[in-house]
Amino acid sequence: MNTRLKLIFAGVLLLLGLIFAVQNSTVVTVKFLVWSLQVSQALVIFLTSAAGILGGFFLGTAFKITRQR
């Protein structure tokens, strides 16, 4: 796939994700184990998306490194 096409695709996905997050900006309660937080749903969407992107990047990088050996 062409690099320019990848950037355009990533930009469109980012824009759609941003629109989705802004439209869902109500306050929600997030419970994890014994903790409970009240945060904006947009922040939850952003943080989980960022965690997924970083996880994919690190797994992809690790795969490339092990494949080169």
WONORQUI-V197184 format. One record per backbone hydrogen bond with DSSP energy under -0.5 kcal/mol. NH is the residue of the N-H (numbers start at 1). CO is the residue of the C=O. If there is no record, write none. Layout:
nh=NH co=CO
nh=NH co=CO
This chain:
nh=6 co=2
nh=7 co=3
nh=8 co=4
nh=9 co=5
nh=10 co=6
nh=11 co=7
nh=12 co=8
nh=13 co=9
nh=14 co=10
nh=15 co=11
nh=16 co=12
nh=17 co=13
nh=18 co=14
nh=19 co=15
nh=20 co=16
nh=21 co=17
nh=22 co=18
nh=23 co=19
nh=24 co=20
nh=24 co=21
nh=25 co=22
nh=28 co=39
nh=30 co=28
nh=30 co=37
nh=31 co=29
nh=32 co=35
nh=35 co=32
nh=37 co=30
nh=39 co=28
nh=39 co=37
nh=41 co=26
nh=44 co=40
nh=45 co=41
nh=46 co=42
nh=47 co=43
nh=48 co=44
nh=49 co=45
nh=50 co=46
nh=51 co=47
nh=52 co=48
nh=53 co=49
nh=54 co=50
nh=55 co=51
nh=56 co=52
nh=57 co=53
nh=58 co=54
nh=59 co=55
nh=60 co=56
nh=61 co=57
nh=62 co=58
nh=63 co=59
nh=64 co=60
nh=65 co=61
nh=66 co=62
nh=67 co=63
nh=68 co=64
nh=69 co=65
